Amino acid sequence: KTMTKESQPQYAAKEVDSKNWVYDLIKGDKEIVFVAEVPGPEDQVTVRLIDGILYIRGSGHFSKEVPIEATPDMGINDFKYRNGVLTLRIKKLETL
């Protein structure tokens, strides 16, 4: 006899967990502030802003994409990570 292991419930639970990820997105006239819990130490947290989408990676398999409606001339101006909470300030990039 061969036994099969059903792994579908594990994947479903992970999808549910990812859907319940909560973040704050505060849009002002001059900047956008993004705040969220991200697992892992600071050296494992990476953030990129590409074409108005914020790409966030933490430890393990944690990876999120958040559309933030940033304009092409905006970039991450400030990055803070303390006690598992990521805070980003996204502003228009200064041109020299």
C-alpha positions as CSV (number, residue, x, y, z in Angstrom):
1,K,0.0,0.0,0.0
2,T,1.1,3.5,-0.7
3,M,-0.1,6.4,1.4
4,T,-0.5,9.9,0.1
5,K,-0.2,13.0,2.2
6,E,-2.7,15.7,1.5
7,S,-0.9,19.0,1.7
8,Q,-3.8,21.2,0.4
9,P,-5.0,22.4,3.9
10,Q,-1.5,23.6,4.7
11,Y,-1.4,25.8,1.6
12,A,-4.9,27.1,2.2
13,A,-3.9,28.1,5.8
14,K,-0.9,30.1,4.4
15,E,-3.1,31.8,1.9
16,V,-5.6,32.8,4.6
17,D,-2.7,34.1,6.8
18,S,-1.3,36.2,4.0
19,K,-4.8,37.6,3.2
20,N,-5.1,38.7,6.9
21,W,-1.8,40.7,6.8
22,V,-2.6,44.2,8.0
23,Y,-0.8,47.4,7.0
24,D,-1.4,51.1,7.2
25,L,-1.0,53.3,4.1
26,I,-1.3,57.0,4.8
27,K,-1.4,59.3,1.7
28,G,-0.6,62.9,2.2
29,D,-0.1,65.8,-0.2
30,K,3.7,65.4,-0.2
31,E,4.4,61.9,1.0
32,I,3.0,58.4,1.5
33,V,3.7,56.6,4.8
34,F,3.5,52.8,4.9
35,V,3.5,50.9,8.3
36,A,3.4,47.1,8.7
37,E,4.6,44.2,10.7
38,V,7.3,42.3,8.9
39,P,8.9,39.1,10.4
40,G,12.6,38.8,10.8
41,P,15.7,40.7,11.8
42,E,16.5,44.0,10.0
43,D,19.2,42.6,7.9
44,Q,16.7,40.2,6.3
45,V,14.1,42.8,5.5
46,T,14.3,44.2,1.9
47,V,12.0,46.7,0.3
48,R,11.7,47.9,-3.3
49,L,9.4,50.4,-5.0
50,I,8.9,49.6,-8.7
51,D,6.2,51.1,-10.9
52,G,4.0,52.1,-8.0
53,I,4.2,48.7,-6.3
54,L,6.0,48.1,-3.0
55,Y,7.8,44.8,-2.8
56,I,8.5,43.6,0.8
57,R,10.5,40.6,1.9
58,G,11.1,39.4,5.4
59,S,12.5,36.2,6.9
60,G,11.5,32.8,5.7
61,H,9.0,32.8,2.9
62,F,7.4,36.2,3.8
63,S,6.9,38.2,0.7
64,K,4.3,40.8,-0.1
65,E,3.4,43.2,-3.0
66,V,1.4,46.3,-2.1
67,P,0.1,48.7,-4.8
68,I,0.6,52.2,-3.4
69,E,-0.2,54.5,-6.4
70,A,3.2,56.2,-6.2
71,T,4.2,58.3,-9.2
72,P,7.4,57.4,-11.2
73,D,9.2,60.4,-9.6
74,M,8.7,59.0,-6.1
75,G,11.1,56.9,-4.0
76,I,11.6,55.5,-0.5
77,N,12.9,58.5,1.5
78,D,13.1,56.9,5.0
79,F,13.3,53.3,6.1
80,K,12.8,52.4,9.8
81,Y,12.5,48.9,11.2
82,R,12.1,48.4,15.0
83,N,10.6,45.5,17.0
84,G,9.2,43.9,13.8
85,V,7.5,47.1,12.6
86,L,8.5,48.5,9.2
87,T,7.9,52.2,8.6
88,L,8.5,53.8,5.2
89,R,8.2,57.3,4.0
90,I,7.8,57.7,0.2
91,K,8.3,61.1,-1.3
92,K,9.1,62.8,-4.6
93,L,12.8,62.3,-5.3
94,E,14.8,65.6,-5.3
95,T,16.4,66.4,-8.6
96,L,19.8,68.1,-8.6
